[in-house]
Amino acid sequence: MFFQITCIDQPCMHGGTCHDEPTSVYDVRGYKCTCPCGRCGPNCNKLHFGQVENACIYLFNAGYQKVESQQECMSFCWDTQGCRSADYINSQGACWLNSVTGDEEPLTMDCDKWYPGVAYLFFNCTCDA
């Protein structure tokens, strides 16, 4: 015996859109979530982001928070309206949000000379199958 979950149960998180689907022997969920950019997983519950090592958007920041990981940095970005990317400095545990207006300055590719261990983090809109 199993309990079938459908869209009436609102299983999609973080702004995901639910679509009712027939169940099968291989998938007993009666729904499918279409996730917003930066979210993946059957319920849009996983952050999905990419990175560019030693790059940043130099001197154009919209927010700051001390964090312990890239994951925590991108969670901070996700929770900040309009944020699309952040610069994470591992050696400092620093997360600098880039523009939250939707416009971003060009990426600087040699930021490690100012911030050793920096990585430019961005939401990835393509989920693995």
Number of C-alpha atoms within 10 A of each C-alpha: 3 5 7 11 15 18 17 10 10 14 18 21 19 17 14 21 17 20 14 14 15 11 14 9 5 6 10 14 17 15 23 19 22 17 24 17 18 21 25 25 17 17 21 22 15 14 18 20 20 14 18 14 17 21 21 28 22 17 9 14 17 14 16 17 15 15 19 16 15 22 15 16 25 27 13 21 26 18 10 14 11 14 23 23 27 29 30 34 25 17 11 14 14 20 29 24 26 29 19 17 11 11 11 15 13 10 13 13 15 15 20 16 9 10 19 14 16 25 25 26 26 20 21 18 15 14 13 7 5
